[in-house]
């Protein structure tokens, strides 16, 4: 039963909606939906994450069972999702060391993820080797690797794609973007450059990735999320803190506009607010490196995911 109310007293308006209280001098037309920002006290309430962060983003009913074939990849934060679900007995597909769906491959920008899907589903060729593992060695696009990855994709019922950053290195001649950066010995200032990928570029990539999934796996569900792990460094002549804010904002906006425009939103297309939970709910979510999320906080995030998505 709702306890929403509005009172006028001494020229002011006092409101309570969804447990959030406040005051205003004038009442503006608020449209059909109006959700207020929670106070610090609200965020200490039981079920605060569900009430104040997850509202509007959850599926109508859970659809993940122990038989659901799940593929989670993208930024390193996706590894936390996979590890948790594996421990809970869910069916997670993952690559072994050196394979392209292994988290160490560094597929964490929308260009890299799009390249991966284009190569696997469309057998697209690329003019320059832009795929490198963390050891700087190139990742060979062999027929065997494509086939094994295609086999995994074709069995996947749920794709969980976690985006990491919008700062990229690219080839000025071809426009091809590198998965990570460029090995120092291969860098050519006449050919290679750095940029902050735009909102429109990222949105276009997200849209294309989703379209390829639905074309090849029409019954699959897709969950996008934004990694709360910040940049380790920026290649802009700006502070890393502010550059990270821009990088994350671009991706979050691109996901949101694509979601709002999609007929599949809330049906087979979902957004999981792990980024917002870390940034808004926890007082001190990061380890001493100020990048990686603490174990207990990760557990809470994944317990919320399990509660919302699993049968």
GUMAR-588348 format. One record per residue: y, x, z of N, C-alpha, C, O, CB in turn. Coordinates in pm, whole numbers, plus 50000, padded with zeros to 5 digits. Glycine has a CB too. Layout:
GUMAR-588348
YXZYXZYXZYXZYXZ...
END
This chain:
GUMAR-588348
498815008450000500005000050000501255008850000501345018250078500004990550122502195005849913503385014149896504365012050011504575000850056504045011149764504975022950057506025022450158507385025650097508325029050168505715032150272507485024449965508735027349897509815017449943509555005449957508555026649742511005022649965512105013750004513445020249974513555032449963512015010150153514475011849960515845016349939516755008350030516704996050031516265015049790517595015250107518525008450197519945013450171520155025250141518135010850345520915004450181522325008050168522975006950306522904996550372523054998750064523615017950348524205018050481525365027850484525235039350442523145021850589526515023150533527705031650546528095038350414528485050050412527485042150652527975030850306528375036050176527375045450112527635050750005529665042950188526235047450175525215056350121523935048550092523715037550143524935067950217523105054550010521815048649976520725057750031520695069750003521665046749822519835052050108518725059450167517435054650100517135042650100518665057650323516675063950044515485060249970514245067250024514315078250080515665063349822513125060450005511815066350032510915062449916510755050649887511215061650170510325072349850509415069749738508295079949741508525092049743510175070249601507065074849741505875083549743505925093349859505445104649848505745091049611506495088949971506545097550088507715107050093507875114250191505305105150097508545107249989509705116149984510965108150016511235097949952509815123049845511725112750115512925105650158514175113750126514135126050121512855102550308515275106650104516525113450076517675103750080517495091950110516475120449941518865108750049520045100150049520925103349928520895114449875520835101850179521695093549887522595095149773523845086749795523805076749867521885091149640524945090849732526185083249745526245071849645526855061449672527385092349726525635073649531525605063449428524175062249376523405071749383526595066949312523835050749325522505048749268522605048449117523245039649059521855035749321521965058249052521935058848907520715051348857519705050148927521925073448858520815046348735519625040248674518565051048656518845061648600519965033548537517365048448704516325058748708515225056848606514275064648604515725059248844515315046848523514285044948422512985039648482512935035548598514015058048350511925039748401510645034448446509935043848544509155039348628509755031848328510195056948532509555066748619510595075248688511565079748626508585075648538510395077448815511295086048891510505092449004510125085749100512515077948946510255105248993509515112549095510415123249155510895132149085508225118849036510645122449286511565131449352510895144749388509665145649398512125124949477511715154949405511225167949447510835167449594511605162649677512295178949422509635172349629509205171749769509985181549856510425192049811507705174949780510155177749982510765186750079509725196650128508545195350097511375178750198510155206550203509195216050260508235208950354507055212550362509925227250336508725198950424507865191150513506815183450432505655182650472508705181450599507215177950319506265170850233505125179950190503975175850187506985165150109505465192550157504455201750109503495206550217502495213050188505115213550046503795203350342502885206450453501935194850481501035196150564503685209950579502125183750414501285171950437499865174050382499685181650287501925159450373498865167350442497535167250381497615161250241498405152050217496525159250470496825166250150496815161250012498135163649939498405157049839496495146450011498945173049987500245175549924500115180049780500925176149695501015185850004499125188349750498955193049612498685181449518499275180549411497805203249602497805172449559497495160749475498725151749459499015147049349496325152649535499435149349569500545139949568501775145149494502435137649422500925136449709502065157849512503355162949467503305172849350504345176049292504035169349580502105177549315502015187049203501085182049094501415182948976501535200549254499935176749131498955172549030499225158648974498625154848873497575172849090500095151249036500345137548991500715137048843501615144148797501465131249074499995128748768500265126848625499505136148534499555134548412501715128548601498795145948590498105155848507496585154848511495905162048438498525169648549496055146448594494605146348614493905136548519494495126648476494295142648758492655139448486491895129948401491675116848476491675116548599490525136048359491485106148401491255093148464490015093248551489955086548654491145082248359489025100748508487825102548589487205116148557487375121148446486795091048563486505122248652485905135448629484915135048514484215125048494485205140448757484845145948437483935146048322483075158648315482275160248223484725144648194483215167648412482415179948411481175178248498481275175248617483245192048460480015180148437478755179948511478155193948507478695202948443477775169448453477025195748576476365208748576475805212148438475485223748411475235208948680475695202148349475195204548213476315207248113476035211248000474385192548167477565205048152478695207448062478815222348030478855230648120480005202248125478865225547902479015239447860480495243047859481285237347783478375241747719480865252447946482275255847967482565269947919481795279247946482655254348115483685271547849484155284747810485585286247859486475279047814484065286847655485805295547951487135297948006487575311947967486895321747998487155296248161488705312947898489195326147860490695325847840491335315347851488485331047733491235337347811492685338847801493085350147893492545361147882493425325647837494035347747983494495358148073493435360948179492445353848190495825354248139493675371548257492705375348360492535364348464491525364048533493135388148428493515355248477493385344548573492225335248538491635329048626494675336548582491915334348408490785326148365489475331248424488535323548443490695325848213489415344148454488215349748514487965343748651486815341548690488325365048524489045341048725488895334848856488285320948845487465316948927490255334048927488705313548741488155300248717486665301348689485865293948746488875293248600486295310448600484885312148565484045316248684482965310648707484745322548454484525325848761483765330648876483495319548976482395318449030484495342048944484515311449000484345300449096483315290449046482435286349122485685293549122483425286348920482505276348866481075281648858480125274148879482975271748728480935294448829479585300448827478975299748966477805296148980479645315248779479745303049068479245302549205478835288349245477945286549328480305307749302479485278549186479175264549217478045259049130477675247449144480415255949199477495267349042476335263148963476655256448831475785250048772475515254149042477905257848783478265251848655477915261348540477765273348560479765248348651477795255748420477335263248304478505269848234479245263448159476575254148206478675282948259479795290448204479305300248098478375307848122480555297948315479935299947981479645309747877480595321447893481785319447919479765303447734480085333447880480955345047890480385356447809479175357047784481135349248037481255365447769480825376847691480445388447779480915389547893481905380947595479605397047730479295409247803480375419547774481245417147690477895414747764480335430847841481375441047825481555444747679480595447647607481015453447906482825444747635483135448547497483195436847402483705438347291482125458247449482685425247441482755413647352484115406947364484805408547465481625403647383484485399447262485855394347255486135382547346487305379347367486155390547116485115376047401485395365447498485225370447640485235362647735484485353447473485055383547654485105389847784486575391147823487415394047738484385403747784486895389047950488285388947993488955402647977490185403547969488375384548136488145413147972488705426547956489215428847813489865439047787487655436947991488925419747722489415421347585490915418847576491545422947478488665411947492491495412147674492935410447677493475399747585494575401147530493575423147643492725388947566493185378047479494065368747562493585358347609491965370247414495315372247580496135364347673497495360047618498315354847692496355372147797497735362147487498895356047425498415346247318497275347147273499855366847364499265337047279498825326347188498465331547050497645325546982499905315847176499065342647008498735348546879497315353946880496545351746786499725359546843496965361046987495625366746999494565355847004493525356946940495525375547123494835345347080493875334347091493725327446956492615323846916494315324247199494845325546886494765319446753493975328246658493145323246582496165316946698494225341546659493455350646575491965349346602491145349146509493915365046597491625348546729490215347446767489585334946707488505335646649490075347446919490255323546722489705311046669489675311146517488725306046457490525299246719490685316846454490695317546307489555326346256488915322946157492045322946256489315337246323488235346246280486875339846300486005340546213488295359546356486685333546416485385327646447485115315346361484035314146304485305323946595486065306246351485845293446282486125294146132485505286846055486705282846344487045302846090487445303145949487115316345880487365318045761488915300445937486555325745955486205338945901487425345745837487305352345734485065337645798488575344045899489805349845846489805364945862489355370245964491035343745916490305371945761490415386445766491865390345801492805383045772489985392845631492005402145863493325406845906493595420445844492695428745832493425407446060494865422645806495215434845733495225447245820495045458345770496565433145669495415445545950495465457146040494605454346161494465442946204496925460246082494035464946216493235463546337494155461446456494795470746504492325475846358494215449046503495125445846613494375442746742494985439346844495995433946576493065443946739492255440646856491825453546925491115461646866491025432146817492255455447048491875467347124491465463347265492065454647326493045477447129490435469847315489975467647451490855475547548491755482847506488485471647466490605473947677491435480647777491335495847769492235502747816491045476047915490255501047709490105515547696490795521047571490625532747536488635519347693491585512647502492355516047382491515516447255492065517747145493025529347402490205515347268489345515547150489405502047079489525491547143487895519047189489305502346946489365489946870488095481746892487015487046918489565492846720488265468646880487135459446889486695456146748487445449946672487505446446970485525460246712485045458546575484715443946546484035437246625483805467346550485205439146433484925425346393483645425046308483695422946187486125419246313482535427146371481265427646299480755413446273481135403946342480225435846378479885412146174479275399246144478445394346262478425382446293478395400246018477765403546327476915399946441477755394446556477375384746621476105412046489478915400746581479785396146689480375382546656480455373846743480905406246715480775380646532481315367546493480255356746508480545345946560481835367846348479045359446465477965349546474477655346046619477505334346653476695354846404477565356146704477245353446845478355345546913478095336946996477005366646920479615348646875480745341346933480795327046879481075317646953482055348546904480525325446749480485312146689479405303646755479595291646776480245313146538478275309746786477205302446854477675297246989477345286047028475975311346870478425305447061478955301247190479965289847172479905279847242479615313147264480885291447076481905281147051481255267847015481695257247060482855285646939480225268446932479585256146884478765248946989478305237646967478715259346767478575255247102477845248847212478795244847326478365238947425476765258247266480065247947310481025245747418481505231247421481915225747318482215255247404481465225247539481945211547560483365211347618484105201747599481005204047652483725222047687485045222847750485615236947733485015246747777484965219047901486775237747669487495250347654488625250447758489495241747757488045252047508488605260347846489695262247941490465274647896489955285747902489175263748090491695272547851492475283347790493695286347878494585277947893492915279647646493725298247935494805302148024495725312047952495305322947914494255308348155496965308047935497935316447865498635325747964498905322048078498975307647791498915338047918499455347948010500895352047985501685352648079498635359648006501245355047859502575360647835503045357647693502265354247605502565375747858504355359047674504935356947540505625369547489506255369147384505925345347543505505380547561505995393447511504875399847430503755401347479506445402847629505175403747306504115409047218504625420847135505825422447113503605397947125503665428947089503905439446991503315434846858502255428546855503295453047036503995438046749503565432646621503855442346506504575452146522504245419346594503265439246391503475446946269504625440446191504525428746153502175447546182505705447646168506885442046102506625438445957507315429845902508035451746110505645444845895505365442145754504495429845736504755421445650504685454245691503455428745818502515417545804502775406045900502345394845876501115422545824503485408946008503725398946111502575397746210502665390046305503975385746048501485405246189500315404346276500655409346416501305419646433499145412346218500195401846517500465405146657499255411946718498115408146691500845392446737499505421846801498435428946870497985421146993498765414347058498885443046910496685422347022496155415547139496795420747267497185412947355494635417147146496905433547277497525439747394498835446147349499785439347311496565450247461498875459347355499975466947298499385475147184498385471247124500685476147407500005486447153499535495147046499175508647106500005514647175500625496646934497975513547083497645526947132498705536947089499155536746974496255531447082499105545647179500235554647155500085562847027501055564946954500405563947273498875567447001498665576046884498745568246753498815574246646497325583046894498715554846760498765546746639500135540246618500375533846516497705536046644501035542146715502345535746704503195542446596503335554646593503065536146838503765534046507504645538646400505935530546408505925518546378503965537046259507035536646449508285529146467508805522446340509605513146347509345538246521508355527246224508765520946099508005507946072508455499445996508565530645983506845506746137505975495246110505855485946231505805473746216504595500046070505815491746349505535483946469506795481146551507735489046552504515491146556506785469646618507955465846699507515456246811506405450946812509045459146610508435454446903508225445547017509125433347003510225434246947508515453047151508665422047053509515410147055509055400447164507925401047212509505403146918509965391747201509615380347285509335368847189510245363947122510755376747389508085364647184507735353747092508455340947131508575337747250506205351447091508925333847033509745321947058508935309947103507705309647092510525318446934509655300147154509045287347190508325281247070507185276747083510115277547243508975281046955508385274546837507145281946789506175275646746509405273746724507155295246796505975302946757504795299746848503685297546801506285317946761505045299446977503965296847072503455282547061502255280047069504435299547213504365273147044503935259247028503085257546902502075250546903505155249947024503495263946794502755263246668501345268946687500375263246636503505271046556501235280046758499925285946784499045276846869497865274946839500085299446853499615271246974498865262247062498345250246984497195246146999499745257547180499215244646901498825233146819497695236646724496765228746705500025227946740497765248546664496735252646568495415255446639494355251746588497195265046490495475261846754494265264446831493555251346864492345250046846494595272246961494335241846912493735228946949493145221946827492065216046835494785219847015493855222546714493365215846593492045221846544491175214646497494415216546481491905235146556490655241546516489505237646607488385235446561490825256746516489785236746735488745232346828488285218246794487085215646785489255232946974489225209146775488865195146750488215193246613487385184346595490095186346761488585201746518487975201046385486495204946392485655198746328488715210246286486205215046471484845220146478484025214546594482795214046587484885235046488484705210446700484035204446816484795191746853485475191446955483965214446937484685181246772485515169246791485355162546927486275155746973485205159446685484215164246990483995157747120484325166747239484135162847354482555153247130484805178747211485105188147319486415184447388487315178647327485185202647264486505187847514487745186647590488415200347599487745210747595487475180947732489735200347610490495212747619491465211847737492225202347749491265215647486491415221947822492355222947933493185235647914492645246647911491615223148071494495234047901495395245447898495945247848038496165238348114496555243247795496145260348071496825263648196497685275948173497535282948073495805266148312498585278448266499485289948258499175299248375499205294948490500985285548259498885311648345498545321148451499725323548543500845325948496498065334348390499505323048675500585326148770500745341148791501635345348865500315319448903499895349348728499985363848741501165368848658501165367048536498655370848696502165375048718503345379348643503085391848559502055398348573504495381948738504035394948473503975407148394503865419348486504515420048591505215408348303503045428848446503025441448521504245449848485504715457848566501715449348492504745447948363505955454848317506495447348197505755440548126505665469748281507795448648174508405443148054508885454547967509235465248017509575433548090508905452147836509405462247743510825458747696511325464447599508465463447622511445449447767512855446447745513695455247838513195460447937513155431347770514955457047805515865464547891516475455247995517695454548012516975471447808515575447948063515955438548167514985440148283513935446448268515965423748113515315434648397514375435448509513095428048476513105417948405515015429648638511985433048527510695426748501510645412648559510025403748501509555435248558511285410648674511275397448739511905386948648511335376148630512035397948874513055390048592513725380148506513015378748372512935367748318515185384148482512485389748319511735389048192510485380648209510105373248118511365403048143509845381848325508655373748350508995358948355508255350548304507985378048480510135355748417510565341748423510735335948284510345324548259511865340548502511335343648194511515339248056510165337547987509915327447922512395349147979509305347548002507995347447937507185335147976506605328447891507215360147972507145332348107506375320848155507025307648113506335298048078506245321348308508355307148116509075294848081508825290847936508655279047906510565296548105508815300747848508565298047706507185291547688507045281447620508665311047622506185297547751504815292247738504675278547802504065269547745503825301947802505255276947920505135263947989505805252947907505275241847897505765264648131506945255847850507655245947768506875242647642506815231147599509055251047732506265252947581505495250747458504275241947485503975232947408505065264047398503575244747595502435236347632502885222047655502245212547608501735241847757503985220547727504425207147765504845198747645504495187047636505575208047863505595204747552506025196847436504835193247348504755182147296507065204647355503915202747330502705199547254501935188247321501465179047253501815212047240501805188747451501105178347527501795164747509501125154747484501035182047677503115164547521503855151947510503745145647372503815133447357505315154147544503585154047270503515149047133502105145347089501925138946985504075159447038501105149247166499715147347125499175133647165499395128947277498835158247185498475127347072497815114547101496615116447193496125106847253497375107746972496155128847205494985131747288495335134847432494445136847515494225143247230496625135347464497045138847599496435129447702496565117247691498575138647610495775135247801495135127247905493805121447865493165114547945496035116347946493365124047741492085118947691491105130447670490075131147736492285111047559491435139347579490615151347561491465163947573490945175047563489915151147424492755162347596493695173347612494325172347751494835161847789494785173147501494265183647826494745183347964495525196147996495385206347929493565181648062496355195148100497045206748154496695208048301496755198248375498575205748134496335220048343496025222448484497155230748546497375242048503494645229748499497885225348646499095231848700498815243048800499395243048909499955221548765497955252348767497705263648858498985271748882499215276548993496605272848801499795273048778501045280548790501965274148895502515281048981501765281348654502115261048885503015254048977502475253949120503245254649216503235239848929501165253149135500575253449270500915266649337501335266949453499045251249264500715277549265500985290749322502475292349355502825297349462500545301849225503325288149263504755290449278505415281049380506395284949445505435288849145504905269049395505605259049476504915255349607505575250749700505775246749396503615257349615502895252449732502695263149839502875260449958501555247049690502325275049800502005285649896503245293449937504145295849856500955295049837503275297550065504415305350115504365319750067505395325650032504445304950268503175325550065503015339550026501705341149949500715345750005503035348950151501685337249821500425336249748499865349449695498685350149662500605327149635500695359949686500265372149618499815383149713500245383949828501385377349532498915391549661498505403549733499675413349737500755410449687497255410049667499445425149797500545434749815501125439749683502255444649680500055446549895500375438549573500915442649443501905432549386502545435049284499785444749343502035421149453502935410349412502605404849275503485399849204504365415349413501335405749236500895400649106499645391949119499595380749067500625412249011498645396949187497365389949192497295380449311497695383949423496215400049198496775368649285496745358049385495665360849489494565365249456496525344349319495985358149614495055360549724493815351749713493845341049651495755358249857492735356349774491445349749764491475335449818490945326349754490405357649836492075333349934492085319949994492905310249910492545298549897492655320550137493995315049853494825306449768494075302649639494165291349593496155313449734493355312249583492535309349465491485298749496491245289749416491855322149414490885300049612489855290449651490435276249659489805266749614489225294349786491615275049716492235261849728492535255949589492295244149564493535262649811493065264349500493365259749364492105254749296492115244149232493995271049281491015262249308489775258449241489085246749308488405239049241488835270249237489245245149437488715233249504489415220749454488785210249438488865234549655490715221749430491445210449374490965207449232490815195849195492965213349374490735217949154490225216049018488855209349022488595199948947490145229548943488005214249108486655208649118486705193849159485965185649105485815216649221487585190749252487725176949299488185167649188487745156149180488695176249414489065172549102489655164048997488775162948873488755152548807491015169448958488055173748839487385174348709485865173148714485255169748612487725187048644485245175648828483785175848830483195163248891483755157348983483285187848907482055159148836481385147048883480685149449016480065140349070480385142148778
END
